[in-house]
Amino acid sequence: MFNLRHKLIVAALVAAFSLMSVPAWAASTFSFSGLSGAEYDTAGVFVIGDYTYTATTNDGGGFDQVQFQLWDDSVMKFQQTSSLAVGLTGTFHFEVYYPGLVGTSAQGVGLYLNDLPGGLAIYIDPYDVPHYSDPSQCQRDCGPVSTPEPSSLLMLGAGLCGLGFIKFRKPVKN
């Protein structure tokens, strides 16, 4: 009853459905770099760094997605999703702050890169940050330095220009 044409069609459908059930790894060449941070009794926990990956699979719209997560004692403290055009390699920066101290149930914090929609790609667990009682005692890897946002600098500049305009405008004649 089945001729060769029917057998080929059935084989093609079976192959297509079996490929749909296999997860596609969205990225490759994962790495962490520039990791630093500190834990302060008076200021909380800071962890900063970069992660890099190469986009290899289209997750939709020509982009590949990876999710960075920071965990402390089975509690997710931070999550960041990044997208990258397929075929490119990109580096993404993260800065994490949370109040309190690193939990004591497990050593350090966990840094995880997860392939979306797939699964785990790479992790560092535990990642130990140095402990200081106060930020003034920090000698290395002290967490992010306070830097004004570009929008704050823009508002400051606009305000100064406004003050200059008011000071140097021509007086109104009556």
Buried (B, 14 or more C-beta within 10 A) or exposed (E): EEEEEEEEEEEEEEEEEEEEEEEBEBBBEBEBEEBBBBBBEEBBBBBBBBBBBBBBBBBEEEBBBBBBBBBBEEEEBBBBEBBBEBEEEBEBEBEBBBEEEBBEEBEBBBBBBBBBEBEEBBBBEEBEBBEBEEBEEBEEBBBBEEEEEEEEEEEEEEEEEEEEEEEEEEEEEE
